[in-house]
Amino acid sequence: MNKKLLIPIMEIDSAWCLRGFSHTQYAQEYCVKILKIPMKYIVKSDLSRRGLNVEIEESEGLCTEVWYDNLLSLSKV
């Protein structure tokens, strides 16, 4: 089962900017480099006016991962 999260990127990172990147490319790069989400767990990511939408593939033991706890604490959904 996958978990959909909304990260209010504008609230947590006031310096973010698209700078000509595609929304999908920028969203995925932000997830991996800034939020430290391993690629194998990212099902889908994109940017919207509401923030960064991330769909994570849930698996056993995921709740013990530090990056997952951080992600949940940032999430509004």
N, C-alpha and C positions, 0 to 999 in steps of 0.2 A: 504494500500500500504506500502511496506517495503522500507527502505532506506539503501543502501550499502555504507559503509565508509571504508577507508583505513587509519589507524593510523600508522604513521612512528615510531613505538615503539623503534627502534634502535636510532633514533634521540632524542627522548624525555626522554628515560630512558636507559642511557648507562650501567647500572648495571644489566639489564635483562639477564636472562639465562634460558635455558630449564631445565637443571639439571635432565634429565631423565624423566620428566613429558611428558605425551602425549600432542601434540599440542592443541587438543581440550580442554583438562582439563586446561592447563595453560592459554589459551586464555580466557576461560570463567571466570576463577578465577581473571585474570588481569582486565577484564571488570567490574566485580562486586566490587572487593576490592580496586583497584587503580583508575579506571575511574568512580566509583560510579554509574554504570548503573544498575537500578533495573532489576532483573531477568525476570520479566514479559514482558520487552520490547526486550530482546535479542532473536532473531529468530535463529541466527547462529553466531558463532565466531570461527576463526582459525588463525593460524600463517602461514605466507609464507615468502619467502625471501624479499618481498617488505614491509612487516610489519604485523600489526594486522588487519585482515579483520573482520568487524563487520556488521551484518545485523540487523537493528532496526525496530521494528514494530511501524510505525507512527500512531499517533492518535491525535485527537483534543486536544489542550492545551499543547501538548508536547513542543512547542516552548517557553513556559514560564518556563520550567524546567531548573535549573542552570546546572545540569549535561549534559543536551542536548546541551546547548550553548557551554559549555566547550568542548564537543566531536566534535562539528562542527568546533570549532577553531583549534583543533588539526588535523583534518582530511585533507587529500590531495585529496580526491575524493568528 
